[in-house]
Amino acid sequence: MDIRPIRTEADYKSALKAISHLVEIDPDIGTPEGDRLDVLSTLVQAYEAKTFPIGLPDPVEAIRFRMEQAGLTAKDLEPMIGQRNRVYEVLNRKRSLTLPMIWKLHKGLGIPAENLIQPPAHV
């Protein structure tokens, strides 16, 4: 098995091409081809995590996403944020989240606190 670290864009593209070929033949686990696919996939994941890091979502976007997932309305956020006008101020980026709001959103909606404590992106 001739596998090397992925250090360049060319190495990355070559590994993706090899993975694509291996996926097409659908090797069994434990075979040389299956092992090669497993190792190449791990190398590509490590390279992508290092080269193309994905940051945390904006706090307001995280709230909106959770609302959409759960079918929630602004009224449903009132126990966590406050009166409806305050909820709209937060969702429209006119008001920042306070620590008590962050805690209640974390507990009530299951949004990771590290997503909620970062500064909001200004859209």
C-alpha positions, 0 to 999 in steps of 0.5 A: 500500500503506497500511501503518503501524507496529504500536504498539498492541493495536488496530494489532496486531489490525487487522494480524492480521485483514489477514494472515488475509484475505491468507492466505485468498486465497493471493497469489503472491510478488511481487504487491501482495497478496503483498508486503503479506502479507510486510510485515505478517507482518514487522511483526507478528513484530517487534511480538510479539517486543517485546511478548511476549518468550519467555524461555529455558526453565528448565534442568531443563525443557530437560534433560527436554525433550531427554531426551524428544526423544531417548528418554533415561533418567536412566542416560543422563545419568550421564556428564554429571551423575554417579551416578544419585542425583545425576541424580535430585537435579538433575531433582528440583531438589534439586541445582543444576547445576555448571559441569562438568555444564553443559559436559557437558550442552551438549556431550552433549545440544546444549542451549545453555549459556545455557539451562543457566546460568540459575537454575532456576525453583522449581516 
